[in-house]
Amino acid sequence: MLDDLKYIHDHDPLDTLGAAEKRLGYSQWSPTVPTVKNLAKRLALDCIGKTIIIYSSLEIASVSDAWATDFTACAGQPAVSVQFPGRPDDTGHLAILLKTGSDLAEVRQWFTAIDDRLSTDRPGTIPIEAEGVTLTEQLRWLSALGDFVTIYAALLNGRKPLRKD
């Protein structure tokens, strides 16, 4: 279904990308990129019909909170955001682990513990390692990925994606 998309709106969203966004690879999530090569489409498909828990460090809490809000408001799926050192929820929800290169060792250990605890359960965990050199680039990359994922999830759920202005 997602491979049939051409553009979400009346123009190619990639036309508005600046040099930084192109360098960080946002074009890999374009509607014209096949699902097999498109992380945002694959994540959206994995999330459909599940309650989503987004885990992150406190440093990027605003990004994980935005993912949870957008999943709930835009895609119509229940989602919550949990920051370090929150307790993993092991009640069969899909866990998304948002990671950055600047995560502290104890945060990395927390992610490992979550993954170990939930990896044998279904639907399990999906670790996402942010791309970019600086923390700012990594935050922008994770934010953009979250926007694409929730738009695709909304479409899969038969909802009109809300436009963020």
Backbone torsions as a table, in degrees:
resi	resn	phi	psi	omega
1	MET	NA	-45.9	-177.6
2	LEU	-69.7	-24.4	178.6
3	ASP	-71.5	-14.5	178.4
4	ASP	-83.2	-7.8	-179.7
5	LEU	-71.1	140.2	171.3
6	LYS	-104.7	-63.7	177.2
7	TYR	-138.5	145.4	179.6
8	ILE	-75.0	-37.1	177.2
9	HIS	-114.4	-162.2	-176.0
10	ASP	-84.3	7.9	177.9
11	HIS	-144.4	163.9	178.1
12	ASP	-76.1	118.5	-177.9
13	PRO	-60.8	-20.9	-179.2
14	LEU	-72.5	-17.5	178.2
15	ASP	-64.2	-24.0	-176.8
16	THR	-94.2	-0.2	-178.4
17	LEU	-74.1	140.4	174.6
18	GLY	-87.7	-178.7	-177.9
19	ALA	-61.8	-40.1	-178.7
20	ALA	-64.2	-43.2	179.9
21	GLU	-65.1	-40.4	178.2
22	LYS	-65.2	-39.7	179.3
23	ARG	-64.8	-35.5	-179.8
24	LEU	-80.3	-3.7	171.5
25	GLY	85.5	26.7	179.9
26	TYR	-61.1	-26.8	-177.5
27	SER	-62.5	-19.1	178.8
28	GLN	-66.3	-13.2	-179.3
29	TRP	-105.4	7.5	-178.5
30	SER	-58.8	150.3	177.2
31	PRO	-58.1	-24.5	-177.7
32	THR	-83.5	-9.5	178.7
33	VAL	-82.8	127.6	-178.9
34	PRO	-57.9	149.7	-177.5
35	THR	-53.8	-40.4	-176.7
36	VAL	-60.7	-26.1	-179.9
37	LYS	-107.6	5.0	-170.8
38	ASN	-116.6	103.4	-178.4
39	LEU	-58.0	-41.2	-177.8
40	ALA	-63.0	-43.2	178.6
41	LYS	-66.0	-41.6	-179.9
42	ARG	-65.0	-41.3	177.6
43	LEU	-62.9	-43.4	179.4
44	ALA	-59.6	-43.9	178.9
45	LEU	-62.9	-39.8	178.4
46	ASP	-64.9	-29.5	-174.3
47	CYS	-84.6	-20.4	-173.3
48	ILE	-58.8	130.5	176.5
49	GLY	78.3	9.4	-177.9
50	LYS	-121.9	153.5	167.5
51	THR	-81.7	134.6	-172.8
52	ILE	-112.5	133.3	174.2
53	ILE	-117.8	122.3	-178.6
54	ILE	-104.4	116.0	179.8
55	TYR	-99.3	141.1	177.6
56	SER	-157.4	171.7	171.5
57	SER	-76.7	164.5	176.4
58	LEU	-62.3	-29.6	-177.0
59	GLU	-60.9	-30.4	-179.5
60	ILE	-118.4	28.3	-179.4
61	ALA	-56.7	-35.9	-179.0
62	SER	-62.7	-33.9	179.5
63	VAL	-72.5	-47.0	-179.4
64	SER	-66.6	-35.0	175.5
65	ASP	-63.7	-40.3	178.9
66	ALA	-65.6	-40.6	176.4
67	TRP	-57.7	-49.0	-177.6
68	ALA	-62.5	-44.2	178.9
69	THR	-61.6	-44.5	-178.5
70	ASP	-68.5	-37.8	176.3
71	PHE	-60.9	-42.5	-177.9
72	THR	-71.8	-51.4	-174.4
73	ALA	-77.2	-43.3	-174.2
74	CYS	-87.1	-49.5	-174.3
75	ALA	-90.6	-11.9	179.4
76	GLY	71.5	29.9	179.5
77	GLN	-119.3	140.1	177.8
78	PRO	-67.7	134.0	179.5
79	ALA	-152.7	146.6	176.2
80	VAL	-135.3	158.2	178.9
81	SER	-113.8	133.0	179.4
82	VAL	-127.5	128.5	179.0
83	GLN	-107.9	155.2	175.4
84	PHE	-53.7	133.7	7.4
85	PRO	-103.1	40.4	-177.8
86	GLY	-56.2	154.4	-178.1
87	ARG	-81.8	131.8	177.6
88	PRO	-61.3	138.7	176.4
89	ASP	-92.9	117.8	-175.4
90	ASP	-111.6	41.6	-177.7
91	THR	-104.2	30.4	174.0
92	GLY	86.1	19.3	177.6
93	HIS	-89.1	160.1	174.4
94	LEU	-80.8	124.5	179.9
95	ALA	-103.7	126.7	174.6
96	ILE	-110.5	125.0	-178.5
97	LEU	-104.2	109.5	179.2
98	LEU	-90.6	115.5	-174.8
99	LYS	-118.2	147.3	173.8
100	THR	-126.3	163.9	178.6
101	GLY	-68.0	-15.5	-178.0
102	SER	-99.6	9.0	177.8
103	ASP	-61.6	135.7	178.3
104	LEU	-69.8	161.5	-178.1
105	ALA	-57.5	-40.9	-179.2
106	GLU	-68.0	-30.1	175.6
107	VAL	-69.3	-42.5	177.7
108	ARG	-60.9	-40.6	177.7
109	GLN	-64.6	-38.3	177.4
110	TRP	-62.6	-44.2	176.5
111	PHE	-59.8	-42.5	179.2
112	THR	-62.6	-42.5	179.0
113	ALA	-63.5	-41.2	178.0
114	ILE	-62.7	-47.2	-178.6
115	ASP	-62.2	-43.9	178.5
116	ASP	-61.8	-42.4	-176.9
117	ARG	-69.3	-37.0	-173.1
118	LEU	-101.9	-8.4	-173.2
119	SER	-67.1	-25.5	179.3
120	THR	-87.3	-13.7	178.5
121	ASP	-89.1	156.1	171.2
122	ARG	-99.4	142.7	3.1
123	PRO	-84.2	-3.3	174.1
124	GLY	88.0	-153.5	-176.9
125	THR	-122.9	153.1	173.7
126	ILE	-127.7	105.4	177.0
127	PRO	-81.7	136.6	177.7
128	ILE	-125.9	116.1	178.8
129	GLU	-96.9	117.4	-177.4
130	ALA	-63.5	143.4	173.9
131	GLU	-95.9	156.8	-179.9
132	GLY	124.2	156.8	-177.7
133	VAL	-86.6	-46.6	-177.8
134	THR	-97.2	163.3	176.7
135	LEU	-60.9	-38.3	178.5
136	THR	-60.4	-44.7	177.8
137	GLU	-63.5	-39.8	180.0
138	GLN	-66.3	-39.4	176.5
139	LEU	-64.0	-43.2	178.7
140	ARG	-63.9	-40.8	180.0
141	TRP	-63.2	-48.0	179.0
142	LEU	-63.8	-38.9	178.7
143	SER	-63.7	-45.6	-179.9
144	ALA	-65.0	-42.7	178.3
145	LEU	-59.5	-44.9	178.5
146	GLY	-59.0	-39.3	177.8
147	ASP	-62.0	-47.7	-179.6
148	PHE	-63.5	-44.4	-178.1
149	VAL	-60.5	-46.5	-177.0
150	THR	-70.5	-31.4	174.9
151	ILE	-64.6	-46.6	178.9
152	TYR	-64.3	-40.2	178.3
153	ALA	-63.5	-39.8	177.6
154	ALA	-61.0	-44.9	179.1
155	LEU	-61.9	-43.0	179.1
156	LEU	-64.8	-29.7	179.2
157	ASN	-86.9	5.8	178.2
158	GLY	74.9	23.1	-179.7
159	ARG	-109.3	153.1	174.9
160	LYS	-83.2	121.8	-179.8
161	PRO	-59.9	137.0	176.4
162	LEU	-75.5	139.4	-180.0
163	ARG	-87.8	127.9	177.4
164	LYS	-93.8	120.4	178.6
165	ASP	-113.8	NA	NA
